[in-house]
Amino acid sequence: MLKKGHGVDMKKIKAVFLKQAKDTMKNKTILIQFVMFPMLAVVMEKFVSIEGMEEHFFVRMFSAMYIGMAPLISMSAVLSEEKEVCTLKMLLMSDVKPIEYLLGTGSCIWAACMTGACVFGVVGEYEGKEFLSFLLIMAVGTAASLLIGAAIGTWSRNQMMAASLGVPAMLFFSMLPMLSMFNEKIGRIAQFTYSEQIRLLINGLGQQTAGFESVMILILNIFAAFGCFALAYRRCGLA
């Protein structure tokens, strides 16, 4: 898989990264994915106070929802759009390898998501090791979502197909962490998803509750997401 030539050119990855950064700033549909939940967290933390509510409840809830939504829908939308308008084909014909394109685009979306994660961390008043642990948890979750988004974008022939596949996946992974908080049956299903484990790990920060089970579920989710991407790439390619 992804075997055109050997090695990668960091200059080409950087060029794809900068191209995607410029495109993202112009594309309001993509840009709002990185802004919506961090801004919601800021507003809700500042203006909503309910007796008995856990401290920074909204930061914890929206962080997990953000992980299940922003990277997934952004990556699938970007890939499918560039396939549809043939920009991706032109890049590949210009000696940009598939792995270089994916690394450049993926790292740009990852960086944008981690900027939002920093906002969550600041609003949640994490400090020192807790702040770094929070960012690490968010980084792992973002990577899993990016792989799922890449699989959907690679499988899709156009933006409409990507939306029809991506939106249900996004709703599934972003809404489960919230619903599991209020419904035990949903919680039993959600525990096998990376987005729910992200929520549990964030809730456990500072309490030494991150266990082997959570780590293993995250790893299995990442391997499953990579497997889906590998299958999509083998069947459809990027062009």
Salt bridges, closest charged atoms under 4 A:
ASP23 OD2 - LYS19 NZ 2.93
GLU45 OE1 - HIS56 ND1 3.13
GLU54 OE1 - ARG60 NH1 3.49
GLU55 OE2 - HIS56 NE2 3.61
GLU82 OE2 - LYS19 NZ 2.36
ASP95 OD2 - LYS12 NZ 3.14
GLU125 OE1 - HIS56 NE2 3.10
GLU184 OE2 - ARG188 NH1 3.41
GLU196 OE2 - ARG199 NH2 2.85
